[in-house]
Amino acid sequence: MLRTAVLCVLALIMPVESLAQTIVIPATPRTKMEAFEAQPDAVIVRSFVEIGRISYYGGGTLVVQARELNNALTGKKESGIAVIINGADQFMGGEIALIDEDEIPSLLKAIDQMGGIHRSTTTFEEFRASYRTTGDFVVGVSGSVTNGWVSVSSGESRRTATVFDIGNLTVIRDLISGAQDKLDSIKGVDKRGEPGPR
């Protein structure tokens, strides 16, 4: 009876989102972070900070984290960002895509390019454009004469995907850029990519 009560209390105080933090590593890791996670016979320490989140229709959330992985035995580290898309039922878990730190500039550039696509720059009335990272984070824009949308999905299965108003493309970019800034600050790198003051 006491054991049951303790388990119930733990279930109540455990952050709901912690249930969505399990990462399924593909049989063949595609990113440096996935390969780091998949190391056998190693204690991998995962530290992360949430940069921000966006809620979407239906009660789900898109979360962006800056992450650092550390092999406790060797001291080697790998860093990058995680994009987590949680469905409305967060107890079911979410889809996670890991993005290596050296991939972030290309992702930001792609988002900037997609932000410049609109009806006046395309041949036909409807358009769609997308960009996929190595770890299967997909961000895309689509629209017509009167409307525009942003679509995002994370993870190999991409079973959890969502759509935002086109105005949220800037918000998503700011979260990813904020994650890069966080990683740079840890390493003492300024905006020009040069060592900053310690």
Steps between C-alpha positions, in 0.01 A plus 500: 500500500781738594691413181190573293456836673865592434468411134185711473678799656796459265263491204340823616824691554680372191495767227265386230746588228768277649295210368570625149878512531583147382694514177471210257835475324480365141685175419754715316544833683487792260621788713799540730264534795318178411831317467611640835175384664548152352845436651508160673649444845491871579325727747360787295411812696237713329464861604251732335316826534169592344530804276128532446184339372203568277153364560290400203139415434385189682718545807839381374833679529820549306799524735856607414787406731874560500672172594842377600595132517794393714672162519564470873791259445695677224386857558419541130203721416257564216249782481208617291130557530192285540164577347216320676145489371250383760147405408199606703536185715849557641492168687530335159841660453624720221723488197857624543752604236862567594681767300879521513648836586671533160163450326333797667630775264369312193163451669473870584595594144234265361234651726602849381469388139157348558389819671557682171276268301151630431244513223678777308822295475345180362365407159171351614241594759594241761846419629685273741862488615674294768839432658609183679792465740712186522311395812158540337378833626287629214380857473298620206282780373198481273238743388273645242380843396331569833661273762834366617603224741807358669523124548749325727571137589770329704643152514541215257135394506368856481173373650467824698478799269333833533407811310534863607400831353774633271585770756644233731787430259684794656427368849641157413809666352550708813483191721759316290722809486462534877617141544807573289572811707476290816748246369734779390483664843607176667806485278574872525440572131366836386265572207792513254605145592805625685596423860326744731593619846500228766 
